[in-house]
Structures are given as structure tokens and as C-alpha cells.
Amino acid sequence: MEFCEKLKLLREEEGVTQAELAKRLNASQSAIAQWEAGTRMPTAQAIVALARYFDTSADFLLGLVDEKLKLVPYYKNLTEREQTFMQAYSQLSGAEKNAVAEIVRLMLERR
């Protein structure tokens, strides 16, 4: 299923109009219509906002995974900077993650 189809399906499942979704995302109704028609793709920032609004992942919206995974509840409460950090952290190797964990442990001990 294409992004445009997923967006329309999610919006309809949520029971909101294009205008209502646009207002919640601080976008224009015409942008939502173009995204759903497949004539324009949203920015990365808009995709993040859509994923948050529909409580799913950007990977699902972009077709990288087929399952509509729910966001981890605490993840929704993180700032954009914290979410960026978590995304970068998830790409590290096991050894690199251990090094980051050690740095955080040491920093917390210094408090």
C-alpha cells in the first residue's frame, strides 16, 4: 500500500476530515489533499507529526514495515531532540550502546 493510501485510510479510520487533520498538524487542507492524491510528499517533519498523530511509526507510513505498530507510550512524551537521540542510538552497535550506557551511568553518578 502506498503512502497516499495509508494516509487516507488512517485519516478515515480516525474519523477526521482533511481540514481537521490539517489544523491539527498546522498544515493546509490542500497539502493533505495532495499527500492523499499522491501528487506531493510531506516533509520529514510532517511525516513525524503524522506518525505521532496516528500513533504509528514513520516506517509504517513510508511502507518500510507492513504492520501498523503502536508507538511506545513514553516515546510520544519525548522532545524532538530526545526522539532524534533515540533514533540515532538505535542504529549503534551493541558495543557502542554499551559505551553510551557507561557514559550516562558515569554522568548520573557525578550528580
N, CA, C and O of each residue as an XYZ file, in Angstrom:
444
protein
N       0.846     -1.177      0.000
C       0.000      0.000      0.000
C       0.892      1.242      0.000
O       1.854      1.322      0.765
N       0.579      2.177     -0.835
C       1.338      3.421     -0.972
C       1.065      4.372      0.203
O       0.054      4.256      0.896
N       1.992      5.310      0.406
C       1.831      6.306      1.466
C       0.483      7.002      1.370
O      -0.225      7.140      2.367
N       0.128      7.441      0.164
C      -1.114      8.198     -0.012
C      -2.335      7.384      0.428
O      -3.261      7.922      1.034
N      -2.327      6.096      0.120
C      -3.443      5.227      0.506
C      -3.482      5.020      2.021
O      -4.551      5.029      2.631
N      -2.304      4.834      2.617
C      -2.240      4.647      4.069
C      -2.728      5.881      4.796
O      -3.469      5.782      5.774
N      -2.312      7.047      4.319
C      -2.721      8.285      4.971
C      -4.235      8.446      4.930
O      -4.855      8.767      5.944
N      -4.828      8.225      3.772
C      -6.281      8.366      3.651
C      -6.995      7.358      4.537
O      -7.965      7.702      5.212
N      -6.527      6.122      4.541
C      -7.131      5.080      5.364
C      -7.040      5.436      6.846
O      -8.027      5.324      7.573
N      -5.866      5.861      7.295
C      -5.687      6.240      8.699
C      -6.586      7.416      9.069
O      -7.203      7.428     10.134
N      -6.652      8.396      8.186
C      -7.488      9.570      8.460
C      -8.953      9.179      8.570
O      -9.655      9.629      9.476
N      -9.412      8.345      7.651
C     -10.809      7.914      7.673
C     -11.100      7.046      8.893
O     -12.166      7.166      9.496
N     -10.154      6.166      9.265
C     -10.323      5.348     10.468
C     -10.436      6.227     11.708
O     -11.185      5.915     12.633
N      -9.695      7.313     11.718
C      -9.701      8.249     12.850
C     -10.972      9.104     12.848
O     -11.333      9.696     13.865
N     -11.644      9.159     11.694
C     -12.888      9.913     11.587
C     -12.701     11.413     11.527
O     -13.537     12.172     12.018
N     -11.589     11.845     10.918
C     -11.345     13.283     10.779
C     -11.321     13.659      9.298
O     -10.968     12.852      8.438
N     -11.697     14.875      9.034
C     -11.652     15.383      7.661
C     -10.239     15.853      7.343
O      -9.394     15.980      8.230
N     -10.002     16.104      6.074
C      -8.701     16.655      5.684
C      -8.471     17.991      6.375
O      -7.361     18.278      6.823
N      -9.513     18.807      6.462
C      -9.385     20.122      7.100
C      -9.044     19.987      8.581
O      -8.213     20.736      9.095
N      -9.683     19.035      9.274
C      -9.401     18.827     10.699
C      -7.971     18.341     10.905
O      -7.276     18.805     11.809
N      -7.535     17.404     10.063
C      -6.168     16.896     10.166
C      -5.171     18.018      9.890
O      -4.168     18.151     10.590
N      -5.447     18.809      8.885
C      -4.562     19.927      8.548
C      -4.416     20.878      9.728
O      -3.314     21.333     10.035
N      -5.519     21.173     10.379
C      -5.492     22.084     11.530
C      -4.644     21.497     12.656
O      -3.858     22.213     13.277
N      -4.795     20.220     12.918
C      -4.036     19.572     13.997
C      -2.545     19.484     13.694
O      -1.716     19.475     14.604
N      -2.214     19.420     12.408
C      -0.807     19.310     12.010
C      -0.193     20.658     11.652
O       0.992     20.746     11.331
N      -1.005     21.701     11.711
C      -0.550     23.033     11.304
C      -0.105     23.019      9.838
O       0.937     23.562      9.474
N      -0.929     22.382      9.023
C      -0.678     22.292      7.581
C      -1.922     22.830      6.869
O      -2.916     23.170      7.510
N      -1.857     22.902      5.566
C      -3.028     23.350      4.806
C      -3.856     22.134      4.376
O      -3.335     21.028      4.235
N      -5.138     22.362      4.174
C      -6.006     21.277      3.704
C      -5.576     20.825      2.319
O      -5.679     19.643      1.989
N      -5.096     21.756      1.510
C      -4.662     21.378      0.161
C      -3.420     20.494      0.210
O      -3.244     19.631     -0.650
N      -2.549     20.699      1.215
C      -1.373     19.834      1.360
C      -1.815     18.415      1.689
O      -1.296     17.453      1.123
N      -2.775     18.285      2.607
C      -3.293     16.953      2.970
C      -3.895     16.292      1.733
O      -3.654     15.112      1.479
N      -4.674     17.045      0.966
C      -5.296     16.508     -0.248
C      -4.236     16.039     -1.240
O      -4.383     14.982     -1.854
N      -3.170     16.818     -1.398
C      -2.095     16.432     -2.320
C      -1.362     15.194     -1.827
O      -0.991     14.336     -2.628
N      -1.148     15.090     -0.519
C      -0.493     13.896      0.037
C      -1.346     12.658     -0.230
O      -0.837     11.604     -0.612
N      -2.659     12.809     -0.018
C      -3.563     11.671     -0.227
C      -3.718     11.326     -1.707
O      -3.957     10.168     -2.051
N      -3.586     12.304     -2.569
C      -3.680     12.055     -4.013
C      -2.378     11.493     -4.575
O      -2.346     10.977     -5.692
N      -1.311     11.596     -3.796
C      -0.017     11.099     -4.250
C       0.699     12.059     -5.184
O       1.656     11.671     -5.853
N       0.253     13.298     -5.239
C       0.894     14.274     -6.113
C       2.006     15.042     -5.411
O       2.785     15.753     -6.046
N       2.069     14.889     -4.095
C       3.095     15.567     -3.308
C       3.379     14.738     -2.071
O       2.476     14.114     -1.514
N       4.632     14.728     -1.639
C       5.002     14.011     -0.413
C       5.241     15.028      0.700
O       5.744     16.124      0.450
N       4.878     14.661      1.930
C       5.125     15.569      3.051
C       6.608     15.636      3.393
O       7.388     14.762      3.015
N       6.976     16.675      4.106
C       8.348     16.798      4.599
C       8.576     15.745      5.685
O       7.632     15.138      6.191
N       9.827     15.549      6.023
C      10.155     14.613      7.103
C       9.477     15.045      8.398
O       8.974     14.213      9.153
N       9.466     16.335      8.645
C       8.830     16.871      9.846
C       7.330     16.556      9.857
O       6.773     16.217     10.902
N       6.687     16.666      8.710
C       5.257     16.359      8.615
C       5.004     14.865      8.798
O       3.996     14.476      9.388
N       5.906     14.030      8.301
C       5.753     12.586      8.479
C       5.838     12.228      9.955
O       5.076     11.390     10.438
N       6.755     12.854     10.667
C       6.859     12.628     12.112
C       5.561     13.052     12.798
O       5.051     12.338     13.661
N       5.032     14.202     12.416
C       3.785     14.686     13.009
C       2.624     13.732     12.703
O       1.789     13.469     13.569
N       2.576     13.221     11.477
C       1.538     12.252     11.113
C       1.671     10.972     11.930
O       0.676     10.436     12.417
N       2.893     10.487     12.078
C       3.116      9.267     12.852
C       2.664      9.463     14.296
O       2.020      8.589     14.876
N       3.000     10.594     14.861
C       2.574     10.883     16.240
C       1.054     10.979     16.327
O       0.439     10.417     17.233
N       0.462     11.690     15.388
C      -0.989     11.878     15.422
C      -1.721     10.540     15.321
O      -2.672     10.289     16.061
N      -1.273      9.687     14.404
C      -1.951      8.409     14.185
C      -1.407      7.283     15.073
O      -1.811      6.128     14.936
N      -0.490      7.625     15.981
C       0.068      6.661     16.920
C       0.636      5.442     16.196
O       0.315      4.297     16.515
N       1.484      5.723     15.218
C       2.135      4.666     14.462
C       3.565      5.101     14.169
O       4.019      6.130     14.670
N       4.260      4.334     13.373
C       5.640      4.676     13.055
C       5.750      5.312     11.675
O       4.919      5.080     10.796
N       6.778      6.108     11.508
C       7.062      6.670     10.185
C       7.388      5.532      9.219
O       7.072      5.614      8.033
N       8.014      4.479      9.720
C       8.322      3.324      8.872
C       7.053      2.736      8.261
O       7.040      2.367      7.086
N       5.995      2.649      9.052
C       4.726      2.137      8.523
C       4.184      3.078      7.456
O       3.779      2.639      6.380
N       4.176      4.374      7.757
C       3.650      5.345      6.798
C       4.405      5.295      5.469
O       3.812      5.435      4.399
N       5.719      5.095      5.555
C       6.552      5.110      4.351
C       6.655      3.748      3.665
O       7.315      3.619      2.633
N       6.012      2.748      4.228
C       5.998      1.431      3.593
C       7.212      0.571      3.886
O       7.439     -0.428      3.203
N       7.998      0.940      4.891
C       9.176      0.142      5.237
C       8.812     -1.079      6.070
O       9.537     -2.073      6.071
N       7.690     -1.003      6.778
C       7.141     -2.152      7.503
C       5.661     -2.229      7.177
O       5.027     -1.218      6.873
N       5.118     -3.433      7.242
C       3.722     -3.633      6.877
C       2.765     -3.516      8.052
O       1.575     -3.266      7.863
N       3.278     -3.694      9.262
C       2.408     -3.662     10.428
C       2.304     -2.257     10.992
O       3.290     -1.523     11.070
N       1.097     -1.901     11.380
C       0.871     -0.585     11.993
C       1.239     -0.692     13.470
O       0.384     -0.922     14.325
N       2.506     -0.524     13.743
C       2.987     -0.629     15.107
C       2.585      0.592     15.905
O       2.653      1.720     15.415
N       2.169      0.361     17.130
C       1.848      1.467     18.024
C       3.143      2.024     18.586
O       4.096      1.283     18.825
N       3.172      3.318     18.793
C       4.336      3.938     19.409
C       4.400      3.542     20.866
O       3.370      3.366     21.517
N       5.593      3.405     21.371
C       5.761      3.156     22.789
C       5.256      4.406     23.507
O       5.675      5.512     23.167
N       4.357      4.258     24.500
C       3.748      5.446     25.121
C       4.742      6.507     25.587
O       4.503      7.697     25.382
N       5.846      6.107     26.207
C       6.785      7.128     26.698
C       7.447      7.868     25.551
O       7.823      9.030     25.703
N       7.594      7.222     24.417
C       8.243      7.837     23.264
C       7.483      9.080     22.807
O       8.085     10.063     22.374
N       6.152      9.025     22.907
C       5.335     10.158     22.481
C       5.569     11.384     23.350
O       5.321     12.508     22.915
N       6.049     11.178     24.585
C       6.253     12.291     25.506
C       7.655     12.887     25.420
O       7.941     13.884     26.084
N       8.523     12.298     24.621
C       9.880     12.814     24.479
C       9.888     14.057     23.593
O       9.045     14.217     22.711
N      10.854     14.925     23.847
C      11.027     16.081     22.973
C      11.555     15.598     21.622
O      11.985     14.453     21.483
N      11.517     16.476     20.650
C      12.032     16.105     19.328
C      13.523     15.767     19.407
O      13.990     14.845     18.738
N      14.261     16.512     20.220
C      15.697     16.259     20.386
C      15.933     14.885     21.011
O      16.832     14.155     20.595
N      15.123     14.537     22.010
C      15.262     13.224     22.654
C      14.898     12.098     21.683
O      15.536     11.045     21.684
N      13.883     12.317     20.865
C      13.500     11.311     19.880
C      14.602     11.120     18.844
O      14.884      9.995     18.431
N      15.221     12.216     18.427
C      16.329     12.134     17.473
C      17.474     11.336     18.075
O      18.087     10.508     17.401
N      17.760     11.591     19.354
C      18.811     10.850     20.040
C      18.480      9.360     20.073
O      19.342      8.524     19.799
N      17.241      9.028     20.407
C      16.836      7.616     20.493
C      16.938      6.934     19.128
O      17.336      5.773     19.042
N      16.585      7.644     18.077
C      16.694      7.064     16.733
C      18.155      6.809     16.391
O      18.485      5.763     15.833
N      19.035      7.753     16.720
C      20.466      7.583     16.456
C      21.019      6.440     17.303
O      21.790      5.615     16.814
N      20.626      6.396     18.561
C      21.088      5.333     19.479
C      20.699      3.954     18.951
O      21.479      3.007     19.053
N      19.504      3.837     18.392
C      19.035      2.537     17.904
C      19.881      2.018     16.742
O      19.846      0.826     16.436
N      20.629      2.891     16.102
C      21.459      2.488     14.960
C      22.873      2.082     15.369
O      23.661      1.639     14.533
N      23.193      2.232     16.649
C      24.533      1.893     17.124
C      24.686      0.385     17.279
O      23.703     -0.343     17.418
N      25.932     -0.068     17.253
C      26.218     -1.479     17.512
C      26.043     -1.748     19.006
O      25.912     -0.815     19.798
N      26.042     -3.003     19.379
C      25.927     -3.368     20.788
C      27.036     -2.763     21.628
O      26.783     -2.261     22.724
N      28.259     -2.805     21.127
C      29.397     -2.241     21.863
C      29.249     -0.731     22.017
O      29.552     -0.179     23.075
N      28.785     -0.066     20.966
C      28.592      1.384     21.038
C      27.480      1.741     22.031
O      27.588      2.725     22.763
N      26.419      0.939     22.049
C      25.339      1.170     23.015
C      25.852      0.994     24.441
O      25.483      1.752     25.338
N      26.704     -0.008     24.644
C      27.290     -0.217     25.970
C      28.137      0.981     26.381
O      28.119      1.383     27.544
N      28.874      1.551     25.439
C      29.706      2.716     25.735
C      28.829      3.913     26.116
O      29.150      4.633     27.062
N      27.742      4.129     25.401
C      26.828      5.218     25.723
C      26.223      4.992     27.104
O      26.130      5.925     27.901
N      25.816      3.771     27.388
C      25.234      3.461     28.698
C      26.231      3.745     29.815
O      25.854      4.252     30.871
N      27.493      3.423     29.587
C      28.525      3.676     30.590
C      28.724      5.177     30.808
O      28.885      5.630     31.941
N      28.711      5.931     29.734
C      28.848      7.392     29.840
C      27.678      7.967     30.638
O      27.875      8.806     31.518
N      26.477      7.523     30.334
C      25.297      8.018     31.062
C      25.380      7.629     32.530
O      25.073      8.443     33.402
N      25.788      6.400     32.816
C      25.927      5.953     34.203
C      26.911      6.836     34.958
O      26.637      7.259     36.081
N      28.060      7.114     34.339
C      29.070      7.954     34.974
C      28.564      9.377     35.202
O      28.834      9.977     36.242
N      27.835      9.910     34.236
C      27.301     11.264     34.378
C      26.277     11.319     35.522
O      26.249     12.289     36.280
N      25.458     10.309     35.645
C      24.476     10.289     36.718
C      25.125     10.142     38.089
O      24.619     10.680     39.073
N      26.222      9.430     38.160
C      26.946      9.260     39.415
C      27.552     10.583     39.877
O      27.691     10.812     41.078
N      27.909     11.446     38.946
C      28.552     12.725     39.257
C      27.592     13.757     39.824
O      28.028     14.795     40.323
N      26.337     13.500     39.759
C      25.334     14.467     40.242
C      25.415     14.663     41.726
O      24.645     15.440     42.289
